[in-house]
Amino acid sequence: MNIFLKAKHWQIFLLSFILPFIIYIIMVVTLVSNFMNMQRGISNAPDTYMIYRLFTIFPIIILIFMGVLYGWFWSVAVLLQKKVPEGIMMKIKKFKIFFFYNICYMLLFMSSFFFIFRAINFVEYIGPSFMLYILPFHFFAMFCSFYMLYFVAKTFKTVELQREVKFSDFAGEFFMIWFYPIGIWILQPKINKMIDEEE
């Protein structure tokens, strides 16, 4: 995971945004092309086949994006702990619990794409009340996500300032991490500098 701390901001940006975006564009162009060929009678590929491709490729896009993003979160929050000044207690166990909960929830969410595709009428089958059971887990995953942003920003600022910090000290970093595509261009060079100074 130390590779995320040493990586340049443009490398992380390419992996987490440009690569998934290129895959997405290829997927959309392919689906539109197949649909137009069907309309012209050139291709007789069924609609379900195109939908299947959509539900197969879309989770891959999410996996690439979330893999890089969560790898970066873990690197900053956990691997930078060795640079936190002595005497400052960081709730690293709490972060790890929320981190792995979100990963499990994300994997279950993506696997549901395939379940939905195979059982189109699954909502009617299990009943609309099923969504009421899902909502608490979804809201808790959202809470975990915000806590991860909070913890990563706090860890970064604690290491940078070498003292205990309040939210007002790292509010800017919190929002930069929230708006990750922009924030990575500002935060990652500072992280690179921290690692270079250590080495």
Contacts in CASP RR format, 6 or more apart in sequence:
PFRMAT RR
TARGET T0000
AUTHOR 0000-0000-0000
METHOD contacts of the structure
MODEL  1
MNIFLKAKHWQIFLLSFILPFIIYIIMVVTLVSNFMNMQRGISNAPDTYM
IYRLFTIFPIIILIFMGVLYGWFWSVAVLLQKKVPEGIMMKIKKFKIFFF
YNICYMLLFMSSFFFIFRAINFVEYIGPSFMLYILPFHFFAMFCSFYMLY
FVAKTFKTVELQREVKFSDFAGEFFMIWFYPIGIWILQPKINKMIDEEE
1 71 0 8 1.000
1 74 0 8 1.000
1 75 0 8 1.000
1 78 0 8 1.000
1 79 0 8 1.000
2 75 0 8 1.000
2 79 0 8 1.000
3 75 0 8 1.000
4 12 0 8 1.000
4 68 0 8 1.000
4 71 0 8 1.000
4 72 0 8 1.000
4 74 0 8 1.000
4 75 0 8 1.000
4 76 0 8 1.000
5 75 0 8 1.000
5 76 0 8 1.000
5 79 0 8 1.000
5 80 0 8 1.000
5 191 0 8 1.000
5 192 0 8 1.000
5 194 0 8 1.000
5 195 0 8 1.000
6 192 0 8 1.000
6 195 0 8 1.000
7 188 0 8 1.000
8 188 0 8 1.000
8 192 0 8 1.000
9 184 0 8 1.000
9 185 0 8 1.000
9 187 0 8 1.000
9 188 0 8 1.000
9 189 0 8 1.000
10 185 0 8 1.000
12 68 0 8 1.000
12 72 0 8 1.000
12 184 0 8 1.000
12 188 0 8 1.000
13 181 0 8 1.000
13 184 0 8 1.000
13 185 0 8 1.000
15 64 0 8 1.000
15 68 0 8 1.000
16 64 0 8 1.000
16 65 0 8 1.000
16 67 0 8 1.000
16 68 0 8 1.000
16 69 0 8 1.000
16 72 0 8 1.000
16 180 0 8 1.000
16 184 0 8 1.000
17 65 0 8 1.000
17 181 0 8 1.000
19 64 0 8 1.000
20 61 0 8 1.000
20 62 0 8 1.000
20 64 0 8 1.000
20 65 0 8 1.000
23 57 0 8 1.000
23 60 0 8 1.000
23 61 0 8 1.000
23 64 0 8 1.000
24 61 0 8 1.000
27 53 0 8 1.000
27 54 0 8 1.000
27 57 0 8 1.000
27 58 0 8 1.000
27 61 0 8 1.000
30 53 0 8 1.000
31 50 0 8 1.000
31 53 0 8 1.000
31 54 0 8 1.000
34 43 0 8 1.000
34 45 0 8 1.000
34 50 0 8 1.000
35 50 0 8 1.000
37 43 0 8 1.000
37 45 0 8 1.000
38 44 0 8 1.000
38 45 0 8 1.000
51 117 0 8 1.000
52 117 0 8 1.000
55 113 0 8 1.000
55 114 0 8 1.000
55 116 0 8 1.000
55 117 0 8 1.000
58 113 0 8 1.000
59 110 0 8 1.000
59 113 0 8 1.000
62 106 0 8 1.000
62 110 0 8 1.000
63 110 0 8 1.000
66 106 0 8 1.000
69 180 0 8 1.000
70 99 0 8 1.000
70 102 0 8 1.000
70 103 0 8 1.000
72 184 0 8 1.000
73 99 0 8 1.000
73 148 0 8 1.000
73 152 0 8 1.000
74 99 0 8 1.000
76 152 0 8 1.000
76 155 0 8 1.000
76 156 0 8 1.000
76 191 0 8 1.000
77 92 0 8 1.000
77 95 0 8 1.000
77 99 0 8 1.000
77 148 0 8 1.000
77 151 0 8 1.000
77 152 0 8 1.000
77 155 0 8 1.000
78 92 0 8 1.000
78 95 0 8 1.000
78 96 0 8 1.000
80 155 0 8 1.000
80 156 0 8 1.000
80 159 0 8 1.000
80 191 0 8 1.000
80 194 0 8 1.000
81 90 0 8 1.000
81 92 0 8 1.000
81 155 0 8 1.000
83 159 0 8 1.000
83 194 0 8 1.000
83 198 0 8 1.000
84 90 0 8 1.000
84 155 0 8 1.000
84 158 0 8 1.000
84 159 0 8 1.000
85 158 0 8 1.000
85 162 0 8 1.000
85 163 0 8 1.000
88 158 0 8 1.000
88 163 0 8 1.000
88 164 0 8 1.000
90 151 0 8 1.000
90 154 0 8 1.000
90 155 0 8 1.000
90 158 0 8 1.000
91 151 0 8 1.000
94 147 0 8 1.000
94 151 0 8 1.000
95 147 0 8 1.000
95 148 0 8 1.000
95 151 0 8 1.000
98 143 0 8 1.000
98 144 0 8 1.000
98 147 0 8 1.000
98 148 0 8 1.000
99 144 0 8 1.000
99 148 0 8 1.000
101 140 0 8 1.000
101 141 0 8 1.000
101 144 0 8 1.000
102 141 0 8 1.000
102 144 0 8 1.000
102 145 0 8 1.000
102 148 0 8 1.000
105 137 0 8 1.000
105 138 0 8 1.000
105 141 0 8 1.000
106 141 0 8 1.000
115 122 0 8 1.000
116 122 0 8 1.000
119 125 0 8 1.000
123 130 0 8 1.000
149 174 0 8 1.000
149 177 0 8 1.000
149 178 0 8 1.000
150 167 0 8 1.000
150 174 0 8 1.000
152 177 0 8 1.000
153 170 0 8 1.000
153 172 0 8 1.000
153 173 0 8 1.000
153 174 0 8 1.000
153 176 0 8 1.000
153 177 0 8 1.000
154 165 0 8 1.000
154 167 0 8 1.000
154 170 0 8 1.000
156 170 0 8 1.000
156 173 0 8 1.000
156 187 0 8 1.000
156 190 0 8 1.000
156 191 0 8 1.000
157 165 0 8 1.000
157 169 0 8 1.000
157 170 0 8 1.000
157 173 0 8 1.000
158 164 0 8 1.000
158 165 0 8 1.000
159 194 0 8 1.000
160 190 0 8 1.000
160 194 0 8 1.000
161 169 0 8 1.000
167 174 0 8 1.000
173 187 0 8 1.000
176 182 0 8 1.000
176 183 0 8 1.000
176 186 0 8 1.000
176 187 0 8 1.000
177 183 0 8 1.000
177 187 0 8 1.000
END
